[in-house]
Amino acid sequence: MRIIQISLILLWRIWFFLINIFLIPLWAGASIPFLFKEKHYPIAYWFHQMWARSNLFLMGFWYVLEKDKEILDKNQQYVIISNHSSIMDIMLIYSLMRNHPLVFVGKAELAKLPFFGFIYKKSNILIERKNLSSCIQVFKKIEDKVDSGKSVCIFPEGGVPKPYVFLDHFKSGAFFIAIFKKISIIPFTIADIKTKFPSFFIIKGRPGKIRIKQHHSISTKNLSLKDKNNLKEKCFNLIKYQLEKFEHEQKNT
Protein backbone atom coordinates (compact mmCIF):
# COMPACT_ATOMS: atom_id res chain seq x y z
CA MET A 1 0.00 0.00 0.00
CA ARG A 2 2.87 2.36 0.88
CA ILE A 3 4.56 1.66 -2.46
CA ILE A 4 1.35 2.56 -4.32
CA GLN A 5 1.03 5.78 -2.33
CA ILE A 6 4.64 6.81 -3.04
CA SER A 7 4.21 5.95 -6.74
CA LEU A 8 1.12 8.16 -6.99
CA ILE A 9 2.92 11.05 -5.29
CA LEU A 10 5.89 10.71 -7.65
CA LEU A 11 3.56 10.70 -10.66
CA TRP A 12 1.85 13.79 -9.29
CA ARG A 13 5.24 15.51 -8.89
CA ILE A 14 6.24 14.51 -12.42
CA TRP A 15 2.92 15.94 -13.58
CA PHE A 16 4.02 19.30 -12.16
CA PHE A 17 7.10 19.35 -14.39
CA LEU A 18 5.16 18.12 -17.42
CA ILE A 19 2.46 20.78 -17.20
CA ASN A 20 5.11 23.48 -16.90
CA ILE A 21 6.78 22.30 -20.08
CA PHE A 22 3.51 23.48 -21.62
CA LEU A 23 2.52 26.35 -19.30
CA ILE A 24 5.81 28.23 -19.22
CA PRO A 25 6.02 28.72 -23.02
CA LEU A 26 2.28 29.41 -23.15
CA TRP A 27 1.81 32.00 -20.41
CA ALA A 28 5.29 33.14 -19.39
CA GLY A 29 6.49 33.05 -22.98
CA ALA A 30 3.56 35.18 -24.09
CA SER A 31 4.66 37.86 -21.60
CA ILE A 32 8.08 38.40 -23.21
CA PRO A 33 7.04 41.21 -25.62
CA PHE A 34 5.71 43.18 -22.64
CA LEU A 35 8.81 42.91 -20.45
CA PHE A 36 10.92 45.53 -22.19
CA LYS A 37 8.94 48.65 -21.28
CA GLU A 38 7.75 49.50 -17.80
CA LYS A 39 4.38 50.77 -19.02
CA HIS A 40 3.59 47.35 -20.51
CA TYR A 41 4.45 45.40 -17.36
CA PRO A 42 0.80 45.08 -16.16
CA ILE A 43 0.10 43.05 -19.32
CA ALA A 44 3.09 40.80 -18.65
CA TYR A 45 1.93 40.48 -15.06
CA TRP A 46 -1.47 39.22 -16.21
CA PHE A 47 0.22 36.42 -18.15
CA HIS A 48 2.29 35.55 -15.09
CA GLN A 49 -0.88 35.37 -13.03
CA MET A 50 -2.43 33.01 -15.53
CA TRP A 51 0.66 30.79 -15.33
CA ALA A 52 0.37 30.73 -11.54
CA ARG A 53 -3.37 30.11 -11.42
CA SER A 54 -3.12 27.37 -14.06
CA ASN A 55 -0.47 25.62 -11.97
CA LEU A 56 -2.59 25.73 -8.83
CA PHE A 57 -5.66 24.44 -10.66
CA LEU A 58 -3.91 21.63 -12.53
CA MET A 59 -2.09 20.49 -9.38
CA GLY A 60 -5.40 20.25 -7.53
CA PHE A 61 -4.87 23.16 -5.14
CA TRP A 62 -7.41 25.75 -4.09
CA TYR A 63 -7.13 28.38 -1.40
CA VAL A 64 -9.46 29.72 1.25
CA LEU A 65 -8.61 33.34 2.01
CA GLU A 66 -9.32 34.96 5.36
CA LYS A 67 -8.61 38.66 5.51
CA ASP A 68 -9.16 41.68 7.68
CA LYS A 69 -11.69 44.19 6.44
CA GLU A 70 -9.70 46.53 4.24
CA ILE A 71 -9.99 47.82 0.70
CA LEU A 72 -6.57 48.08 -0.84
CA ASP A 73 -5.83 51.13 -2.96
CA LYS A 74 -5.31 50.01 -6.57
CA ASN A 75 -3.06 53.00 -7.14
CA GLN A 76 -0.83 52.35 -4.15
CA GLN A 77 2.25 50.15 -3.97
CA TYR A 78 2.86 47.69 -1.18
CA VAL A 79 5.64 45.54 0.18
CA ILE A 80 4.22 42.03 0.41
CA ILE A 81 5.77 39.59 2.85
CA SER A 82 4.90 35.99 3.70
CA ASN A 83 6.27 32.88 5.29
CA HIS A 84 7.92 30.68 2.66
CA SER A 85 7.47 26.90 2.36
CA SER A 86 7.36 26.04 -1.33
CA ILE A 87 7.49 27.31 -4.90
CA MET A 88 3.69 27.31 -4.70
CA ASP A 89 3.90 30.36 -2.39
CA ILE A 90 4.94 32.40 -5.42
CA MET A 91 1.94 31.21 -7.39
CA LEU A 92 -0.38 31.97 -4.49
CA ILE A 93 0.95 35.54 -4.14
CA TYR A 94 0.52 36.10 -7.88
CA SER A 95 -3.09 34.90 -7.58
CA LEU A 96 -3.86 36.99 -4.51
CA MET A 97 -2.38 40.30 -5.69
CA ARG A 98 -4.36 40.58 -8.91
CA ASN A 99 -4.72 44.36 -8.93
CA HIS A 100 -1.19 45.25 -7.86
CA PRO A 101 1.50 44.31 -10.40
CA LEU A 102 4.49 43.24 -8.36
CA VAL A 103 7.99 41.92 -8.69
CA PHE A 104 9.60 39.25 -6.54
CA VAL A 105 13.02 39.49 -4.97
CA GLY A 106 14.47 36.01 -5.40
CA LYS A 107 17.53 33.83 -5.78
CA ALA A 108 19.87 34.61 -8.66
CA GLU A 109 20.36 30.87 -9.29
CA LEU A 110 16.92 30.61 -10.89
CA ALA A 111 18.09 32.82 -13.75
CA LYS A 112 20.27 29.93 -14.95
CA LEU A 113 17.26 27.80 -15.88
CA PRO A 114 16.70 27.60 -19.64
CA PHE A 115 14.00 29.89 -21.05
CA PHE A 116 12.25 30.36 -17.67
CA GLY A 117 15.43 31.97 -16.34
CA PHE A 118 15.30 34.71 -18.97
CA ILE A 119 11.69 35.59 -18.12
CA TYR A 120 12.40 35.39 -14.38
CA LYS A 121 15.39 37.72 -14.73
CA LYS A 122 13.50 40.25 -16.86
CA SER A 123 10.46 40.43 -14.59
CA ASN A 124 11.94 40.08 -11.10
CA ILE A 125 14.90 41.20 -9.01
CA LEU A 126 17.70 38.72 -8.44
CA ILE A 127 19.91 38.64 -5.38
CA GLU A 128 23.05 36.78 -4.40
CA ARG A 129 22.71 36.94 -0.62
CA LYS A 130 26.37 36.13 0.06
CA ASN A 131 27.52 38.92 -2.24
CA LEU A 132 27.48 42.32 -0.50
CA SER A 133 27.73 44.33 -3.73
CA SER A 134 24.79 42.33 -5.14
CA CYS A 135 22.68 43.20 -2.08
CA ILE A 136 23.48 46.90 -2.47
CA GLN A 137 22.53 46.80 -6.16
CA VAL A 138 19.27 45.01 -5.28
CA PHE A 139 18.17 47.88 -3.04
CA LYS A 140 18.70 50.30 -5.92
CA LYS A 141 16.74 48.05 -8.29
CA ILE A 142 13.89 47.73 -5.80
CA GLU A 143 13.80 51.49 -5.44
CA ASP A 144 13.59 51.87 -9.23
CA LYS A 145 10.74 49.33 -9.43
CA VAL A 146 8.81 51.09 -6.68
CA ASP A 147 9.35 54.46 -8.34
CA SER A 148 7.90 53.00 -11.55
CA GLY A 149 4.70 52.05 -9.70
CA LYS A 150 5.23 48.38 -8.83
CA SER A 151 4.73 46.57 -5.57
CA VAL A 152 7.44 44.26 -4.26
CA CYS A 153 7.19 40.79 -2.72
CA ILE A 154 9.98 39.63 -0.42
CA PHE A 155 10.03 36.42 1.60
CA PRO A 156 11.80 37.70 4.74
CA GLU A 157 13.00 34.23 5.80
CA GLY A 158 15.45 34.55 2.90
CA GLY A 159 14.43 31.25 1.31
CA VAL A 160 12.60 28.07 2.18
CA PRO A 161 13.69 27.03 5.69
CA LYS A 162 14.56 23.47 6.66
CA PRO A 163 11.55 21.20 7.35
CA TYR A 164 12.12 21.21 11.12
CA VAL A 165 12.04 25.04 11.29
CA PHE A 166 8.55 26.31 12.08
CA LEU A 167 9.28 29.90 11.01
CA ASP A 168 12.81 31.10 10.36
CA HIS A 169 14.20 34.41 11.60
CA PHE A 170 13.33 37.35 9.36
CA LYS A 171 15.96 39.31 7.48
CA SER A 172 15.73 43.10 7.46
CA GLY A 173 15.56 43.96 3.75
CA ALA A 174 11.79 44.09 3.31
CA PHE A 175 11.35 46.34 6.35
CA PHE A 176 14.21 48.64 5.37
CA ILE A 177 12.64 49.15 1.93
CA ALA A 178 9.13 49.66 3.33
CA ILE A 179 10.28 52.34 5.77
CA PHE A 180 12.76 53.99 3.39
CA LYS A 181 10.13 54.34 0.63
CA LYS A 182 7.22 54.90 3.05
CA ILE A 183 5.26 51.97 1.65
CA SER A 184 2.75 49.94 3.66
CA ILE A 185 3.46 46.28 4.31
CA ILE A 186 0.90 43.54 3.66
CA PRO A 187 1.75 40.38 5.61
CA PHE A 188 0.36 37.03 4.43
CA THR A 189 0.35 33.81 6.40
CA ILE A 190 0.20 30.68 4.22
CA ALA A 191 -0.64 27.36 5.86
CA ASP A 192 -0.78 23.75 4.60
CA ILE A 193 1.51 24.10 1.59
CA LYS A 194 4.50 23.00 3.70
CA THR A 195 2.98 19.52 3.97
CA LYS A 196 1.08 19.44 0.67
CA PHE A 197 3.93 20.51 -1.63
CA PRO A 198 7.13 20.40 0.46
CA SER A 199 10.37 21.52 -1.14
CA PHE A 200 12.61 18.97 0.53
CA PHE A 201 10.58 15.76 0.14
CA ILE A 202 9.53 14.72 -3.35
CA ILE A 203 7.74 11.62 -2.05
CA LYS A 204 5.44 13.67 0.16
CA GLY A 205 2.51 15.88 -0.67
CA ARG A 206 -1.05 15.84 -1.92
CA PRO A 207 -3.60 18.14 -3.56
CA GLY A 208 -6.05 20.02 -1.39
CA LYS A 209 -7.08 23.22 0.34
CA ILE A 210 -4.58 25.94 1.27
CA ARG A 211 -5.52 28.30 4.09
CA ILE A 212 -4.27 31.87 3.81
CA LYS A 213 -4.60 34.89 6.08
CA GLN A 214 -4.18 38.36 4.58
CA HIS A 215 -3.42 40.64 7.49
CA HIS A 216 -4.29 44.31 7.61
CA SER A 217 -1.67 46.49 5.96
CA ILE A 218 0.88 48.11 8.25
CA SER A 219 1.66 51.75 7.54
CA THR A 220 5.27 52.95 7.65
CA LYS A 221 4.57 56.66 7.15
CA ASN A 222 5.46 57.64 10.71
CA LEU A 223 8.38 55.23 11.06
CA SER A 224 12.09 55.89 10.72
CA LEU A 225 14.84 53.39 9.98
CA LYS A 226 15.52 53.04 13.69
CA ASP A 227 12.08 51.37 13.93
CA LYS A 228 13.11 48.68 11.43
CA ASN A 229 13.77 45.93 13.98
CA ASN A 230 10.55 46.61 15.87
CA LEU A 231 8.59 46.41 12.61
CA LYS A 232 10.37 43.18 11.71
CA GLU A 233 9.55 41.67 15.10
CA LYS A 234 5.92 42.78 14.85
CA CYS A 235 5.49 41.09 11.47
CA PHE A 236 7.31 37.95 12.61
CA ASN A 237 5.07 37.59 15.67
CA LEU A 238 1.95 38.29 13.58
CA ILE A 239 2.72 35.51 11.09
CA LYS A 240 3.97 33.11 13.78
CA TYR A 241 0.79 33.56 15.82
CA GLN A 242 -1.39 32.94 12.75
CA LEU A 243 0.59 29.82 11.78
CA GLU A 244 0.13 28.46 15.31
CA LYS A 245 -3.58 29.28 15.10
CA PHE A 246 -3.91 27.45 11.77
CA GLU A 247 -2.06 24.47 13.23
CA HIS A 248 -4.32 24.38 16.28
CA GLU A 249 -7.43 24.55 14.09
CA GLN A 250 -6.09 21.67 11.97
CA LYS A 251 -5.57 19.46 15.03
CA ASN A 252 -9.11 20.12 16.23
CA THR A 253 -10.84 19.20 12.95
C-alpha positions in Angstrom: 0.0 0.0 0.0 2.9 2.4 0.9 4.6 1.7 -2.5 1.3 2.6 -4.3 1.0 5.8 -2.3 4.6 6.8 -3.0 4.2 6.0 -6.7 1.1 8.2 -7.0 2.9 11.1 -5.3 5.9 10.7 -7.7 3.6 10.7 -10.7 1.8 13.8 -9.3 5.2 15.5 -8.9 6.2 14.5 -12.4 2.9 15.9 -13.6 4.0 19.3 -12.2 7.1 19.4 -14.4 5.2 18.1 -17.4 2.5 20.8 -17.2 5.1 23.5 -16.9 6.8 22.3 -20.1 3.5 23.5 -21.6 2.5 26.3 -19.3 5.8 28.2 -19.2 6.0 28.7 -23.0 2.3 29.4 -23.2 1.8 32.0 -20.4 5.3 33.1 -19.4 6.5 33.0 -23.0 3.6 35.2 -24.1 4.7 37.9 -21.6 8.1 38.4 -23.2 7.0 41.2 -25.6 5.7 43.2 -22.6 8.8 42.9 -20.4 10.9 45.5 -22.2 8.9 48.7 -21.3 7.8 49.5 -17.8 4.4 50.8 -19.0 3.6 47.3 -20.5 4.4 45.4 -17.4 0.8 45.1 -16.2 0.1 43.1 -19.3 3.1 40.8 -18.7 1.9 40.5 -15.1 -1.5 39.2 -16.2 0.2 36.4 -18.2 2.3 35.5 -15.1 -0.9 35.4 -13.0 -2.4 33.0 -15.5 0.7 30.8 -15.3 0.4 30.7 -11.5 -3.4 30.1 -11.4 -3.1 27.4 -14.1 -0.5 25.6 -12.0 -2.6 25.7 -8.8 -5.7 24.4 -10.7 -3.9 21.6 -12.5 -2.1 20.5 -9.4 -5.4 20.3 -7.5 -4.9 23.2 -5.1 -7.4 25.8 -4.1 -7.1 28.4 -1.4 -9.5 29.7 1.2 -8.6 33.3 2.0 -9.3 35.0 5.4 -8.6 38.7 5.5 -9.2 41.7 7.7 -11.7 44.2 6.4 -9.7 46.5 4.2 -10.0 47.8 0.7 -6.6 48.1 -0.8 -5.8 51.1 -3.0 -5.3 50.0 -6.6 -3.1 53.0 -7.1 -0.8 52.4 -4.1 2.2 50.2 -4.0 2.9 47.7 -1.2 5.6 45.5 0.2 4.2 42.0 0.4 5.8 39.6 2.8 4.9 36.0 3.7 6.3 32.9 5.3 7.9 30.7 2.7 7.5 26.9 2.4 7.4 26.0 -1.3 7.5 27.3 -4.9 3.7 27.3 -4.7 3.9 30.4 -2.4 4.9 32.4 -5.4 1.9 31.2 -7.4 -0.4 32.0 -4.5 1.0 35.5 -4.1 0.5 36.1 -7.9 -3.1 34.9 -7.6 -3.9 37.0 -4.5 -2.4 40.3 -5.7 -4.4 40.6 -8.9 -4.7 44.4 -8.9 -1.2 45.2 -7.9 1.5 44.3 -10.4 4.5 43.2 -8.4 8.0 41.9 -8.7 9.6 39.3 -6.5 13.0 39.5 -5.0 14.5 36.0 -5.4 17.5 33.8 -5.8 19.9 34.6 -8.7 20.4 30.9 -9.3 16.9 30.6 -10.9 18.1 32.8 -13.8 20.3 29.9 -14.9 17.3 27.8 -15.9 16.7 27.6 -19.6 14.0 29.9 -21.1 12.3 30.4 -17.7 15.4 32.0 -16.3 15.3 34.7 -19.0 11.7 35.6 -18.1 12.4 35.4 -14.4 15.4 37.7 -14.7 13.5 40.2 -16.9 10.5 40.4 -14.6 11.9 40.1 -11.1 14.9 41.2 -9.0 17.7 38.7 -8.4 19.9 38.6 -5.4 23.1 36.8 -4.4 22.7 36.9 -0.6 26.4 36.1 0.1 27.5 38.9 -2.2 27.5 42.3 -0.5 27.7 44.3 -3.7 24.8 42.3 -5.1 22.7 43.2 -2.1 23.5 46.9 -2.5 22.5 46.8 -6.2 19.3 45.0 -5.3 18.2 47.9 -3.0 18.7 50.3 -5.9 16.7 48.0 -8.3 13.9 47.7 -5.8 13.8 51.5 -5.4 13.6 51.9 -9.2 10.7 49.3 -9.4 8.8 51.1 -6.7 9.3 54.5 -8.3 7.9 53.0 -11.6 4.7 52.1 -9.7 5.2 48.4 -8.8 4.7 46.6 -5.6 7.4 44.3 -4.3 7.2 40.8 -2.7 10.0 39.6 -0.4 10.0 36.4 1.6 11.8 37.7 4.7 13.0 34.2 5.8 15.5 34.5 2.9 14.4 31.3 1.3 12.6 28.1 2.2 13.7 27.0 5.7 14.6 23.5 6.7 11.5 21.2 7.4 12.1 21.2 11.1 12.0 25.0 11.3 8.6 26.3 12.1 9.3 29.9 11.0 12.8 31.1 10.4 14.2 34.4 11.6 13.3 37.4 9.4 16.0 39.3 7.5 15.7 43.1 7.5 15.6 44.0 3.8 11.8 44.1 3.3 11.3 46.3 6.3 14.2 48.6 5.4 12.6 49.2 1.9 9.1 49.7 3.3 10.3 52.3 5.8 12.8 54.0 3.4 10.1 54.3 0.6 7.2 54.9 3.1 5.3 52.0 1.6 2.8 49.9 3.7 3.5 46.3 4.3 0.9 43.5 3.7 1.8 40.4 5.6 0.4 37.0 4.4 0.3 33.8 6.4 0.2 30.7 4.2 -0.6 27.4 5.9 -0.8 23.8 4.6 1.5 24.1 1.6 4.5 23.0 3.7 3.0 19.5 4.0 1.1 19.4 0.7 3.9 20.5 -1.6 7.1 20.4 0.5 10.4 21.5 -1.1 12.6 19.0 0.5 10.6 15.8 0.1 9.5 14.7 -3.4 7.7 11.6 -2.0 5.4 13.7 0.2 2.5 15.9 -0.7 -1.0 15.8 -1.9 -3.6 18.1 -3.6 -6.1 20.0 -1.4 -7.1 23.2 0.3 -4.6 25.9 1.3 -5.5 28.3 4.1 -4.3 31.9 3.8 -4.6 34.9 6.1 -4.2 38.4 4.6 -3.4 40.6 7.5 -4.3 44.3 7.6 -1.7 46.5 6.0 0.9 48.1 8.2 1.7 51.8 7.5 5.3 53.0 7.6 4.6 56.7 7.1 5.5 57.6 10.7 8.4 55.2 11.1 12.1 55.9 10.7 14.8 53.4 10.0 15.5 53.0 13.7 12.1 51.4 13.9 13.1 48.7 11.4 13.8 45.9 14.0 10.5 46.6 15.9 8.6 46.4 12.6 10.4 43.2 11.7 9.6 41.7 15.1 5.9 42.8 14.9 5.5 41.1 11.5 7.3 38.0 12.6 5.1 37.6 15.7 2.0 38.3 13.6 2.7 35.5 11.1 4.0 33.1 13.8 0.8 33.6 15.8 -1.4 32.9 12.8 0.6 29.8 11.8 0.1 28.5 15.3 -3.6 29.3 15.1 -3.9 27.4 11.8 -2.1 24.5 13.2 -4.3 24.4 16.3 -7.4 24.5 14.1 -6.1 21.7 12.0 -5.6 19.5 15.0 -9.1 20.1 16.2 -10.8 19.2 12.9 
